[in-house]
Amino acid sequence: MKIHVGFYGAVMGLAGLGLTARSVATVWPGVVRAPAYLTEPWIFLGAIALVVLLILYFLKGVEEIKADFANPLTMGFCGALPVGMSLVAGGIGSYWHDAGVWLWWLSFVLLTLLQGWALLRLLSGGVELGQINPGWLIILVGGIVLPGPGLLLGLSEASHFTFGVSATVAPILMALLFYRAIVGPPLPDALRPTWFILLVPPSLIYVNGLALFPEMVFLENLFYFALVLAAALLAISRGFLRWPFGAPWWAFTFPLDALAYAASRYAQDHPAPLWRAVCAATLLLAALVVLLVLWRTLRSAASPRA
């Protein structure tokens, strides 16, 4: 079975849900941490998925792997590997700190190299507008994810660096993607779930930006935009069950994790019943979508056609 590079999004979706569930517990009075049976299995599954997918992916062969990194249609999704590694690093760091730090640094170096490669491809003029897709946010803006686990592991300076690079690129690439949505060719149904990746920049620039720069309270405006954008994306995706199933479905998962993570931070700073309800609703939605996509993936893998 050949593994599409987009399946690395499973690592992000699973581990991201576990880390988000850990953070949501602090929203509720008197709760220090969510029960381990609600959080740690997702991180464990994310770690297992990372190992299994790495093995299966490299069985594709060198030429097919090189093609993924060279093709503008798939290159962006290659960033899901280091970003997923960073999330697993944050998860396992609570149990094995040194391993978490080592894995995070590996993700940092790999993502930085991939970002340099992606910028080179863009600036060389070798990428057409129709080849730009939301997956490019993963490779170029994925550094806004790394500070979450990085700060947990005590890696503040490197977290500032990777956040700064990606947060600078984010508005440029977001504008380009909105422009592509208006004037470019529509994405095929199989890739339409990737539009949910647009939720990640406003959600995590808000959360991790405040974690790195506590005085930048105006970043809360990005959370409001993320909520409105999520409503629009959910509305246009109401018929998603009719879309062809494949690796891009994992693009539903981590963006909803990121939205729930942002909602938990906002509810901590604004502990009103409304925002606690929004926090609970977004976490429930993220968990249900992860469960659905995981079930569809396992069913597809067990199919004789897989």
Backbone as CSV, one residue per row, in Angstrom:
resi,resn,N_x,N_y,N_z,CA_x,CA_y,CA_z,C_x,C_y,C_z
1,MET,0.837,-1.191,0.000,0.000,0.000,0.000,0.877,1.247,0.000
2,LYS,0.706,2.118,-0.993,1.476,3.342,-1.080,0.799,4.439,-0.266
3,ILE,1.596,5.115,0.549,1.072,6.139,1.446,1.219,7.516,0.823
4,HIS,0.123,8.225,0.689,0.154,9.608,0.207,0.762,10.490,1.289
5,VAL,1.570,11.462,0.880,2.242,12.331,1.841,1.237,13.067,2.734
6,GLY,0.021,13.258,2.226,-0.999,13.945,3.014,-1.408,13.204,4.274
7,PHE,-1.107,11.901,4.343,-1.490,11.144,5.535,-0.693,11.548,6.773
8,TYR,0.403,12.300,6.589,1.094,12.835,7.768,0.190,13.792,8.542
9,GLY,-0.859,14.277,7.882,-1.842,15.090,8.589,-2.519,14.327,9.711
10,ALA,-2.507,12.988,9.632,-3.084,12.183,10.705,-2.311,12.377,12.005
11,VAL,-0.999,12.488,11.901,-0.181,12.720,13.099,-0.571,14.050,13.734
12,MET,-0.737,15.076,12.895,-1.127,16.386,13.403,-2.507,16.341,14.039
13,GLY,-3.458,15.695,13.363,-4.819,15.660,13.873,-4.948,14.909,15.185
14,LEU,-4.257,13.773,15.304,-4.358,12.944,16.507,-3.610,13.573,17.684
15,ALA,-2.336,13.893,17.477,-1.557,14.486,18.573,-2.092,15.862,18.938
16,GLY,-2.546,16.611,17.918,-3.088,17.940,18.189,-4.328,17.883,19.056
17,LEU,-5.165,16.866,18.845,-6.361,16.725,19.673,-5.985,16.440,21.124
18,GLY,-4.980,15.594,21.332,-4.554,15.294,22.699,-4.014,16.516,23.420
19,LEU,-3.167,17.300,22.738,-2.613,18.499,23.362,-3.698,19.539,23.622
20,THR,-4.654,19.634,22.696,-5.760,20.578,22.891,-6.609,20.174,24.085
21,ALA,-6.905,18.883,24.199,-7.711,18.404,25.324,-7.009,18.668,26.654
22,ARG,-5.692,18.582,26.659,-4.953,18.917,27.877,-5.197,20.372,28.275
23,SER,-5.180,21.260,27.298,-5.287,22.685,27.595,-6.698,23.098,27.976
24,VAL,-7.700,22.423,27.420,-9.086,22.818,27.646,-9.488,22.652,29.101
25,ALA,-8.883,21.709,29.799,-9.263,21.452,31.192,-9.093,22.681,32.071
26,THR,-8.105,23.517,31.765,-7.835,24.676,32.611,-8.923,25.745,32.506
27,VAL,-9.846,25.584,31.557,-10.938,26.541,31.404,-11.946,26.411,32.533
28,TRP,-12.070,25.211,33.078,-13.132,24.946,34.043,-12.631,25.137,35.465
29,PRO,-13.376,25.838,36.304,-12.950,26.128,37.676,-12.641,24.852,38.455
30,GLY,-11.518,24.857,39.146,-11.156,23.735,39.987,-10.519,22.577,39.252
31,VAL,-10.404,22.636,37.940,-9.808,21.544,37.164,-8.401,21.957,36.744
32,VAL,-7.421,21.142,37.077,-6.036,21.440,36.738,-5.649,20.784,35.423
33,ARG,-6.110,19.548,35.238,-5.775,18.825,34.005,-6.892,17.855,33.696
34,ALA,-7.157,17.677,32.409,-8.181,16.733,31.981,-7.754,15.311,32.333
35,PRO,-8.717,14.418,32.527,-8.360,13.020,32.810,-7.466,12.453,31.723
36,ALA,-6.474,11.707,32.133,-5.502,11.168,31.181,-6.161,10.290,30.128
37,TYR,-7.241,9.596,30.500,-7.866,8.699,29.523,-8.578,9.462,28.399
38,LEU,-8.746,10.778,28.570,-9.344,11.593,27.511,-8.304,12.302,26.650
39,THR,-7.078,12.378,27.126,-6.046,13.139,26.411,-4.911,12.272,25.884
40,GLU,-4.368,11.432,26.731,-3.137,10.719,26.368,-3.299,9.686,25.261
41,PRO,-4.462,9.011,25.127,-4.584,8.066,24.000,-4.390,8.731,22.640
42,TRP,-4.822,9.981,22.499,-4.665,10.658,21.213,-3.200,10.945,20.924
43,ILE,-2.453,11.319,21.954,-1.023,11.561,21.774,-0.308,10.252,21.460
44,PHE,-0.723,9.192,22.150,-0.142,7.867,21.881,-0.426,7.444,20.442
45,LEU,-1.658,7.641,19.988,-2.015,7.294,18.609,-1.231,8.150,17.611
46,GLY,-1.030,9.423,17.943,-0.243,10.285,17.072,1.191,9.793,16.942
47,ALA,1.779,9.354,18.065,3.150,8.831,18.035,3.227,7.546,17.222
48,ILE,2.232,6.665,17.417,2.204,5.417,16.655,2.030,5.706,15.175
49,ALA,1.141,6.640,14.846,0.920,6.999,13.445,2.194,7.542,12.819
50,LEU,2.957,8.339,13.567,4.197,8.896,13.043,5.174,7.780,12.664
51,VAL,5.341,6.828,13.542,6.276,5.729,13.283,5.808,4.874,12.107
52,VAL,4.531,4.496,12.123,3.998,3.627,11.073,4.053,4.320,9.712
53,LEU,3.645,5.590,9.675,3.627,6.310,8.406,5.036,6.541,7.863
54,LEU,6.000,6.785,8.740,7.378,6.944,8.281,7.865,5.667,7.602
55,ILE,7.578,4.532,8.223,8.006,3.248,7.646,7.326,3.010,6.303
56,LEU,5.993,3.154,6.272,5.254,2.899,5.043,5.601,3.906,3.950
57,TYR,5.820,5.139,4.347,6.107,6.172,3.352,7.437,5.911,2.659
58,PHE,8.441,5.528,3.424,9.752,5.294,2.818,9.803,4.013,2.010
59,LEU,8.806,3.162,2.182,8.711,1.976,1.329,8.297,2.346,-0.095
60,LYS,7.818,3.588,-0.300,7.440,4.035,-1.639,8.627,4.048,-2.592
61,GLY,9.780,4.294,-2.043,10.964,4.410,-2.876,11.417,5.849,-3.027
62,VAL,12.689,6.023,-3.291,13.300,7.347,-3.330,12.690,8.224,-4.418
63,GLU,12.452,7.654,-5.590,11.968,8.462,-6.704,10.589,9.045,-6.427
64,GLU,9.690,8.259,-5.848,8.344,8.755,-5.555,8.374,9.785,-4.434
65,ILE,9.256,9.599,-3.468,9.387,10.583,-2.388,9.920,11.898,-2.942
66,LYS,10.912,11.830,-3.816,11.448,13.040,-4.440,10.369,13.754,-5.249
67,ALA,9.505,12.972,-5.884,8.423,13.576,-6.673,7.460,14.359,-5.788
68,ASP,7.184,13.846,-4.585,6.304,14.564,-3.652,6.887,15.918,-3.286
69,PHE,8.197,15.963,-3.072,8.853,17.200,-2.656,9.064,18.156,-3.823
70,ALA,8.961,17.645,-5.056,9.175,18.488,-6.233,7.874,18.983,-6.844
71,ASN,6.789,18.246,-6.658,5.511,18.589,-7.266,4.819,19.683,-6.446
72,PRO,4.533,20.850,-7.033,3.875,21.913,-6.262,2.528,21.511,-5.680
73,LEU,1.869,20.536,-6.273,0.562,20.108,-5.772,0.666,19.329,-4.471
74,THR,1.797,18.678,-4.230,1.962,17.866,-3.017,3.030,18.412,-2.073
75,MET,3.858,19.340,-2.557,4.993,19.807,-1.763,4.561,20.404,-0.431
76,GLY,3.480,21.148,-0.422,3.042,21.773,0.814,2.737,20.772,1.905
77,PHE,2.176,19.616,1.518,1.792,18.618,2.510,3.008,17.936,3.133
78,CYS,4.174,18.069,2.495,5.386,17.496,3.081,5.704,18.151,4.424
79,GLY,5.243,19.375,4.608,5.472,20.052,5.879,4.746,19.411,7.045
80,ALA,3.744,18.562,6.754,3.010,17.910,7.834,3.898,16.955,8.628
81,LEU,4.968,16.450,8.000,5.874,15.553,8.728,6.565,16.276,9.877
82,PRO,7.329,17.357,9.643,7.969,18.016,10.791,6.982,18.655,11.758
83,VAL,5.865,19.187,11.248,4.890,19.796,12.157,4.284,18.728,13.059
84,GLY,3.943,17.573,12.484,3.419,16.472,13.297,4.438,15.979,14.311
85,MET,5.698,15.939,13.906,6.768,15.526,14.830,6.830,16.453,16.033
86,SER,6.665,17.757,15.794,6.738,18.714,16.906,5.604,18.501,17.898
87,LEU,4.418,18.153,17.379,3.277,17.915,18.269,3.486,16.649,19.095
88,VAL,4.000,15.613,18.461,4.313,14.387,19.206,5.391,14.679,20.246
89,ALA,6.364,15.515,19.883,7.425,15.882,20.828,6.841,16.547,22.071
90,GLY,5.879,17.461,21.866,5.241,18.102,23.009,4.462,17.122,23.862
91,GLY,3.868,16.124,23.209,3.096,15.134,23.950,3.959,14.213,24.790
92,ILE,5.027,13.682,24.172,5.866,12.726,24.909,6.824,13.425,25.859
93,GLY,7.011,14.749,25.674,7.920,15.486,26.544,7.502,15.476,27.997
94,SER,6.206,15.287,28.248,5.725,15.220,29.635,6.199,13.951,30.339
95,TYR,6.577,12.955,29.557,6.997,11.676,30.120,8.498,11.436,29.941
96,TRP,9.026,11.920,28.826,10.436,11.705,28.508,10.954,13.000,27.884
97,HIS,11.394,13.897,28.740,11.716,15.257,28.316,12.815,15.287,27.263
98,ASP,13.872,14.536,27.463,14.991,14.570,26.527,14.574,14.094,25.144
99,ALA,13.760,13.054,25.086,13.291,12.561,23.790,12.415,13.604,23.113
100,GLY,11.571,14.274,23.899,10.727,15.319,23.349,11.553,16.463,22.777
101,VAL,12.593,16.878,23.496,13.456,17.963,23.031,14.170,17.555,21.746
102,TRP,14.706,16.351,21.716,15.416,15.866,20.524,14.486,15.840,19.315
103,LEU,13.282,15.324,19.506,12.338,15.227,18.395,11.884,16.614,17.936
104,TRP,11.699,17.534,18.893,11.300,18.893,18.521,12.382,19.574,17.691
105,TRP,13.644,19.440,18.109,14.729,20.047,17.344,14.824,19.452,15.942
106,LEU,14.581,18.164,15.829,14.586,17.524,14.520,13.490,18.114,13.642
107,SER,12.316,18.323,14.220,11.217,18.912,13.467,11.550,20.355,13.078
108,PHE,12.169,21.087,13.971,12.551,22.485,13.702,13.508,22.573,12.510
109,VAL,14.537,21.750,12.520,15.533,21.779,11.442,14.900,21.360,10.122
110,LEU,14.121,20.285,10.138,13.507,19.793,8.909,12.526,20.804,8.337
111,LEU,11.706,21.416,9.188,10.744,22.400,8.699,11.456,23.627,8.132
112,THR,12.505,24.080,8.795,13.246,25.241,8.302,13.842,24.968,6.923
113,LEU,14.387,23.789,6.734,14.937,23.420,5.423,13.841,23.371,4.367
114,LEU,12.696,22.792,4.724,11.591,22.709,3.774,11.048,24.088,3.427
115,GLN,11.021,24.976,4.411,10.555,26.336,4.134,11.491,27.053,3.161
116,GLY,12.786,26.856,3.328,13.729,27.440,2.395,13.526,26.896,0.987
117,TRP,13.271,25.599,0.888,13.027,24.971,-0.407,11.741,25.512,-1.037
118,ALA,10.684,25.646,-0.251,9.408,26.135,-0.778,9.525,27.587,-1.247
119,LEU,10.224,28.419,-0.484,10.414,29.812,-0.892,11.241,29.901,-2.169
120,LEU,12.229,29.045,-2.280,13.037,29.009,-3.491,12.175,28.679,-4.704
121,ARG,11.278,27.681,-4.552,10.413,27.298,-5.660,9.468,28.435,-6.042
122,LEU,8.913,29.108,-5.034,7.989,30.210,-5.319,8.692,31.364,-6.018
123,LEU,9.839,31.763,-5.486,10.529,32.937,-6.003,11.202,32.677,-7.346
124,SER,11.406,31.422,-7.675,12.007,31.094,-8.969,10.998,31.157,-10.102
125,GLY,9.717,31.334,-9.754,8.683,31.439,-10.771,8.253,30.115,-11.351
126,GLY,8.565,29.030,-10.670,8.234,27.709,-11.209,6.908,27.161,-10.733
127,VAL,6.096,27.992,-10.054,4.815,27.531,-9.512,3.705,28.397,-10.089
128,GLU,2.696,27.753,-10.673,1.557,28.468,-11.231,0.493,28.677,-10.161
129,LEU,-0.363,29.671,-10.383,-1.414,29.980,-9.406,-2.299,28.773,-9.141
130,GLY,-2.647,28.035,-10.168,-3.513,26.872,-10.003,-2.883,25.747,-9.209
131,GLN,-1.540,25.799,-9.053,-0.846,24.763,-8.281,-0.735,25.125,-6.807
132,ILE,-1.027,26.372,-6.474,-1.025,26.781,-5.072,-2.297,26.261,-4.418
133,ASN,-2.159,25.564,-3.326,-3.310,25.045,-2.593,-3.083,25.268,-1.105
134,PRO,-4.119,25.083,-0.287,-3.954,25.351,1.153,-2.861,24.537,1.827
135,GLY,-2.445,23.431,1.211,-1.351,22.661,1.786,-0.066,23.449,1.912
136,TRP,0.088,24.493,1.090,1.279,25.327,1.195,1.357,26.042,2.546
137,LEU,0.218,26.203,3.197,0.245,26.788,4.538,0.997,25.904,5.523
138,ILE,0.934,24.590,5.303,1.596,23.678,6.242,3.105,23.863,6.183
139,ILE,3.638,23.918,4.980,5.093,23.983,4.853,5.643,25.382,5.153
140,LEU,4.909,26.428,4.757,5.428,27.784,4.926,4.990,28.444,6.230
141,VAL,3.845,28.038,6.759,3.314,28.677,7.969,3.309,27.701,9.150
142,GLY,3.806,26.488,8.929,3.795,25.482,9.996,4.576,25.875,11.228
143,GLY,5.475,26.844,11.096,6.251,27.269,12.253,5.439,27.938,13.335
144,ILE,4.194,28.340,13.043,3.358,28.905,14.102,2.845,27.803,15.032
145,VAL,2.965,26.544,14.621,2.539,25.410,15.453,3.619,25.052,16.463
146,LEU,4.869,25.142,16.050,5.976,24.644,16.868,6.121,25.314,18.237
147,PRO,5.792,26.601,18.415,5.955,27.196,19.743,5.087,26.566,20.829
148,GLY,3.932,26.018,20.465,3.092,25.374,21.479,3.859,24.303,22.228
149,PRO,4.305,23.236,21.524,5.129,22.228,22.217,6.511,22.746,22.584
150,GLY,7.058,23.687,21.793,8.400,24.186,22.086,8.493,24.866,23.435
151,LEU,7.505,25.695,23.764,7.512,26.372,25.063,7.320,25.386,26.208
152,LEU,6.517,24.344,25.977,6.354,23.306,26.996,7.682,22.617,27.301
153,LEU,8.533,22.544,26.282,9.825,21.867,26.430,10.936,22.828,26.834
154,GLY,10.597,24.109,27.015,11.588,25.089,27.444,12.452,25.636,26.323
155,LEU,11.957,25.587,25.093,12.735,26.018,23.932,12.204,27.361,23.434
156,SER,12.382,28.384,24.219,11.773,29.677,23.949,12.402,30.387,22.752
157,GLU,13.721,30.459,22.700,14.372,31.249,21.649,14.095,30.671,20.265
158,ALA,14.216,29.360,20.124,13.941,28.722,18.839,12.466,28.858,18.475
159,SER,11.599,28.849,19.483,10.168,29.025,19.234,9.889,30.414,18.678
160,HIS,10.565,31.423,19.212,10.424,32.778,18.677,10.863,32.838,17.212
161,PHE,11.951,32.152,16.907,12.479,32.187,15.541,11.496,31.571,14.551
162,THR,11.066,30.356,14.817,10.202,29.669,13.853,8.838,30.343,13.750
163,PHE,8.342,30.886,14.863,7.088,31.630,14.825,7.240,32.888,13.975
164,GLY,8.352,33.591,14.143,8.565,34.821,13.407,8.599,34.607,11.908
165,VAL,9.274,33.555,11.473,9.353,33.254,10.048,7.961,32.985,9.487
166,SER,7.230,32.101,10.136,5.936,31.671,9.602,4.852,32.729,9.746
167,ALA,4.859,33.471,10.853,3.854,34.515,11.035,4.035,35.634,10.021
168,THR,5.262,35.838,9.553,5.516,36.846,8.522,4.967,36.397,7.169
169,VAL,5.132,35.117,6.862,4.658,34.579,5.583,3.135,34.436,5.570
170,ALA,2.529,34.199,6.740,1.110,33.849,6.822,0.186,34.822,6.097
171,PRO,0.238,36.141,6.358,-0.711,37.035,5.678,-0.519,37.072,4.167
172,ILE,0.728,36.924,3.705,0.992,36.925,2.268,0.349,35.712,1.616
173,LEU,0.574,34.551,2.215,0.055,33.314,1.631,-1.457,33.217,1.787
174,MET,-1.987,33.702,2.908,-3.447,33.705,3.079,-4.104,34.565,2.004
175,ALA,-3.527,35.733,1.743,-4.075,36.611,0.710,-4.016,35.939,-0.658
176,LEU,-2.909,35.261,-0.935,-2.753,34.565,-2.217,-3.787,33.452,-2.358
177,LEU,-4.058,32.735,-1.266,-5.028,31.643,-1.324,-6.451,32.157,-1.497
178,PHE,-6.785,33.279,-0.850,-8.108,33.861,-1.055,-8.249,34.353,-2.496
179,TYR,-7.171,34.915,-3.021,-7.186,35.361,-4.419,-7.366,34.165,-5.352
180,ARG,-6.669,33.069,-5.044,-6.805,31.861,-5.856,-8.232,31.327,-5.803
181,ALA,-8.853,31.394,-4.621,-10.224,30.913,-4.477,-11.190,31.708,-5.340
182,ILE,-10.877,32.998,-5.541,-11.779,33.875,-6.297,-11.572,33.744,-7.798
183,VAL,-10.314,33.765,-8.226,-10.048,33.834,-9.671,-9.435,32.556,-10.247
184,GLY,-8.919,31.696,-9.392,-8.255,30.496,-9.889,-9.227,29.357,-10.111
185,PRO,-8.730,28.263,-10.649,-9.585,27.094,-10.857,-10.016,26.504,-9.520
186,PRO,-11.261,26.027,-9.407,-11.708,25.452,-8.147,-10.964,24.160,-7.824
187,LEU,-10.795,23.907,-6.543,-10.187,22.643,-6.141,-11.132,21.491,-6.458
188,PRO,-10.610,20.358,-6.876,-11.477,19.183,-7.046,-12.045,18.756,-5.697
189,ASP,-13.171,18.026,-5.742,-13.826,17.619,-4.494,-12.873,16.893,-3.554
190,ALA,-11.966,16.101,-4.100,-11.055,15.321,-3.258,-10.147,16.211,-2.420
191,LEU,-9.895,17.443,-2.887,-9.000,18.352,-2.161,-9.742,19.427,-1.378
192,ARG,-11.052,19.478,-1.482,-11.795,20.555,-0.826,-11.635,20.580,0.699
193,PRO,-11.417,19.439,1.376,-11.181,19.529,2.825,-9.971,20.383,3.192
194,THR,-9.038,20.558,2.256,-7.822,21.311,2.593,-8.092,22.786,2.831
195,TRP,-9.261,23.299,2.417,-9.576,24.690,2.712,-9.636,24.934,4.217
196,PHE,-9.882,23.882,5.007,-9.945,24.055,6.460,-8.588,24.463,7.039
197,ILE,-7.504,24.231,6.292,-6.188,24.636,6.778,-6.118,26.148,6.978
198,LEU,-7.012,26.884,6.315,-7.050,28.338,6.507,-7.358,28.721,7.953
199,LEU,-7.924,27.810,8.723,-8.231,28.098,10.121,-6.985,28.172,10.999
200,VAL,-5.919,27.520,10.568,-4.751,27.397,11.442,-4.044,28.735,11.682
201,PRO,-3.737,29.527,10.645,-3.020,30.786,10.926,-3.712,31.712,11.921
202,PRO,-5.007,32.063,11.738,-5.591,32.970,12.735,-5.678,32.346,14.127
203,SER,-5.914,31.041,14.189,-6.050,30.385,15.497,-4.727,30.353,16.253
204,LEU,-3.666,29.931,15.573,-2.410,29.712,16.289,-1.503,30.933,16.325
205,ILE,-1.669,31.859,15.393,-0.943,33.128,15.566,-1.500,33.848,16.790
206,TYR,-2.815,33.715,17.012,-3.413,34.285,18.223,-2.868,33.604,19.483
207,VAL,-2.994,32.275,19.561,-2.634,31.577,20.798,-1.132,31.636,21.057
208,ASN,-0.349,31.188,20.091,1.089,31.126,20.325,1.736,32.505,20.269
209,GLY,1.099,33.428,19.544,1.591,34.801,19.567,1.476,35.407,20.950
210,LEU,0.341,35.180,21.615,0.178,35.683,22.981,1.115,34.974,23.961
211,ALA,1.368,33.694,23.718,2.279,32.958,24.597,3.705,33.520,24.493
212,LEU,4.082,33.940,23.291,5.421,34.480,23.080,5.501,35.975,23.407
213,PHE,4.401,36.695,23.148,4.369,38.151,23.348,3.092,38.506,24.118
214,PRO,3.067,38.334,25.432,1.846,38.502,26.230,1.201,39.877,26.115
215,GLU,1.968,40.876,25.745,1.411,42.224,25.662,0.603,42.454,24.386
216,MET,0.646,41.547,23.446,-0.016,41.741,22.141,-1.468,41.251,22.198
217,VAL,-2.245,41.892,23.050,-3.633,41.476,23.276,-4.482,41.647,22.019
218,PHE,-4.075,42.541,21.130,-4.856,42.763,19.909,-4.939,41.513,19.039
219,LEU,-4.085,40.525,19.310,-4.144,39.276,18.542,-5.455,38.526,18.767
220,GLU,-6.196,38.923,19.801,-7.506,38.304,20.025,-8.430,38.500,18.825
221,ASN,-8.215,39.558,18.055,-9.031,39.785,16.868,-8.936,38.630,15.878
222,LEU,-7.807,37.961,15.862,-7.640,36.819,14.963,-8.555,35.670,15.367
223,PHE,-8.814,35.528,16.656,-9.718,34.471,17.112,-11.136,34.741,16.618
224,TYR,-11.553,35.993,16.647,-12.893,36.318,16.144,-12.999,35.957,14.655
225,PHE,-11.951,36.294,13.907,-11.954,35.959,12.483,-11.997,34.451,12.288
226,ALA,-11.247,33.707,13.112,-11.230,32.251,12.990,-12.624,31.663,13.207
227,LEU,-13.385,32.214,14.153,-14.740,31.710,14.401,-15.649,31.946,13.195
228,VAL,-15.579,33.132,12.612,-16.415,33.435,11.447,-15.981,32.590,10.248
229,LEU,-14.676,32.454,10.062,-14.168,31.632,8.966,-14.590,30.174,9.142
230,ALA,-14.557,29.674,10.374,-14.981,28.297,10.627,-16.446,28.097,10.266
231,ALA,-17.283,29.066,10.614,-18.707,28.968,10.271,-18.889,28.905,8.755
232,ALA,-18.124,29.734,8.022,-18.228,29.736,6.560,-17.750,28.413,5.980
233,LEU,-16.647,27.894,6.486,-16.116,26.633,5.977,-17.058,25.465,6.258
234,LEU,-17.656,25.461,7.439,-18.608,24.400,7.770,-19.841,24.476,6.870
235,ALA,-20.262,25.685,6.555,-21.440,25.853,5.698,-21.179,25.326,4.290
236,ILE,-20.016,25.658,3.727,-19.739,25.208,2.365,-19.324,23.742,2.308
237,SER,-19.087,23.141,3.471,-18.685,21.725,3.515,-19.812,20.818,3.989
238,ARG,-21.035,21.325,3.996,-22.140,20.533,4.549,-22.377,19.227,3.785
239,GLY,-21.946,19.161,2.542,-22.101,17.921,1.778,-20.831,17.107,1.708
240,PHE,-19.950,17.253,2.707,-18.624,16.633,2.631,-18.663,15.111,2.584
241,LEU,-19.722,14.503,3.104,-19.784,13.038,3.095,-19.869,12.478,1.677
242,ARG,-20.225,13.318,0.717,-20.273,12.872,-0.673,-18.939,13.062,-1.385
243,TRP,-17.982,13.744,-0.731,-16.678,13.954,-1.360,-15.866,12.668,-1.317
244,PRO,-15.020,12.433,-2.313,-14.185,11.219,-2.301,-13.286,11.199,-1.063
245,PHE,-13.209,10.040,-0.431,-12.365,9.949,0.761,-10.914,9.720,0.363
246,GLY,-10.010,10.360,1.101,-8.578,10.183,0.868,-7.776,10.927,1.913
247,ALA,-6.477,10.983,1.709,-5.589,11.641,2.664,-5.994,13.080,2.979
248,PRO,-6.514,13.859,1.996,-6.883,15.249,2.310,-7.945,15.384,3.391
249,TRP,-8.688,14.321,3.686,-9.685,14.412,4.753,-9.038,14.731,6.102
250,TRP,-7.772,14.357,6.266,-7.100,14.677,7.523,-6.896,16.183,7.683
251,ALA,-7.075,16.926,6.575,-7.000,18.387,6.668,-8.173,18.973,7.435
252,PHE,-9.227,18.198,7.643,-10.319,18.649,8.512,-9.866,18.726,9.973
253,THR,-8.963,17.831,10.370,-8.770,17.536,11.785,-7.932,18.557,12.547
254,PHE,-6.672,18.745,12.144,-5.830,19.649,12.927,-6.341,21.080,12.949
255,PRO,-6.868,21.610,11.827,-7.416,22.975,11.904,-8.514,23.116,12.950
256,LEU,-9.363,22.091,13.094,-10.400,22.156,14.126,-9.789,22.006,15.517
257,ASP,-8.716,21.202,15.637,-7.964,21.153,16.897,-7.444,22.543,17.250
258,ALA,-6.861,23.216,16.239,-6.287,24.543,16.470,-7.354,25.542,16.888
259,LEU,-8.527,25.453,16.270,-9.625,26.352,16.650,-10.049,26.103,18.092
260,ALA,-10.150,24.834,18.483,-10.517,24.501,19.865,-9.434,24.972,20.845
261,TYR,-8.179,24.857,20.432,-7.072,25.330,21.273,-7.168,26.839,21.475
262,ALA,-7.475,27.563,20.392,-7.649,29.014,20.496,-8.837,29.352,21.383
263,ALA,-9.926,28.585,21.250,-11.109,28.830,22.074,-10.806,28.603,23.552
264,SER,-9.960,27.620,23.841,-9.615,27.362,25.243,-8.803,28.510,25.827
265,ARG,-7.885,29.058,25.019,-7.089,30.196,25.504,-7.980,31.416,25.727
266,TYR,-8.911,31.628,24.792,-9.787,32.788,24.934,-10.686,32.635,26.158
267,ALA,-11.176,31.417,26.394,-12.045,31.185,27.545,-11.282,31.316,28.864
268,GLN,-9.988,31.005,28.853,-9.180,31.222,30.054,-9.066,32.712,30.376
269,ASP,-8.881,33.518,29.332,-8.722,34.958,29.542,-10.053,35.673,29.725
270,HIS,-11.141,35.061,29.234,-12.483,35.654,29.318,-13.447,34.570,29.833
271,PRO,-13.397,34.280,31.136,-14.132,33.132,31.687,-15.635,33.369,31.840
272,ALA,-16.289,33.741,30.758,-17.741,33.889,30.758,-18.374,32.596,30.259
273,PRO,-19.612,32.303,30.666,-20.272,31.061,30.224,-20.299,30.905,28.708
274,LEU,-20.482,32.011,27.973,-20.522,31.928,26.514,-19.230,31.359,25.961
275,TRP,-18.088,31.851,26.412,-16.815,31.424,25.842,-16.426,30.039,26.316
276,ARG,-16.872,29.663,27.514,-16.657,28.277,27.934,-17.484,27.322,27.072
277,ALA,-18.681,27.757,26.703,-19.526,26.942,25.832,-18.904,26.815,24.440
278,VAL,-18.356,27.919,23.923,-17.681,27.874,22.623,-16.481,26.936,22.687
279,CYS,-15.755,27.005,23.779,-14.602,26.115,23.973,-15.042,24.655,23.943
280,ALA,-16.083,24.335,24.694,-16.569,22.944,24.743,-17.088,22.495,23.386
281,ALA,-17.795,23.377,22.699,-18.374,23.016,21.397,-17.291,22.760,20.356
282,THR,-16.269,23.609,20.328,-15.212,23.419,19.338,-14.386,22.168,19.624
283,LEU,-14.162,21.873,20.904,-13.433,20.643,21.242,-14.254,19.418,20.859
284,LEU,-15.549,19.450,21.137,-16.413,18.321,20.777,-16.419,18.119,19.264
285,LEU,-16.523,19.223,18.513,-16.509,19.125,17.053,-15.189,18.534,16.573
286,ALA,-14.079,19.011,17.120,-12.771,18.493,16.714,-12.657,17.004,17.001
287,ALA,-13.120,16.580,18.186,-13.029,15.168,18.550,-13.893,14.301,17.642
288,LEU,-15.099,14.765,17.335,-15.991,13.988,16.465,-15.408,13.847,15.060
289,VAL,-14.813,14.924,14.554,-14.238,14.872,13.203,-13.016,13.953,13.177
290,VAL,-12.174,14.022,14.202,-11.017,13.124,14.270,-11.484,11.672,14.306
291,LEU,-12.491,11.386,15.113,-13.014,10.021,15.185,-13.554,9.564,13.834
292,LEU,-14.294,10.443,13.151,-14.867,10.094,11.851,-13.773,9.799,10.831
293,VAL,-12.786,10.693,10.748,-11.737,10.519,9.744,-10.865,9.311,10.078
294,LEU,-10.604,9.074,11.362,-9.846,7.888,11.764,-10.591,6.624,11.376
295,TRP,-11.890,6.596,11.633,-12.699,5.426,11.277,-12.696,5.201,9.767
296,ARG,-12.869,6.275,8.989,-12.865,6.142,7.534,-11.501,5.658,7.023
297,THR,-10.434,6.126,7.667,-9.084,5.717,7.263,-8.862,4.236,7.535
298,LEU,-9.242,3.791,8.734,-9.061,2.379,9.080,-9.933,1.496,8.202
299,ARG,-11.138,1.935,7.909,-12.024,1.158,7.039,-11.453,1.067,5.632
300,SER,-10.886,2.178,5.157,-10.294,2.188,3.821,-9.050,1.283,3.773
301,ALA,-8.242,1.335,4.857,-7.037,0.502,4.894,-7.390,-0.980,4.935
302,ALA,-8.513,-1.315,5.568,-8.919,-2.714,5.669,-9.621,-3.213,4.423
303,SER,-9.973,-2.307,3.518,-10.674,-2.697,2.300,-9.733,-3.487,1.403
304,PRO,-10.246,-4.501,0.711,-9.408,-5.273,-0.218,-8.830,-4.436,-1.329
305,ARG,-9.452,-3.277,-1.636,-8.968,-2.405,-2.705,-7.807,-1.538,-2.242
306,ALA,-7.570,-1.439,-0.891,-6.531,-0.538,-0.372,-5.141,-1.025,-0.769
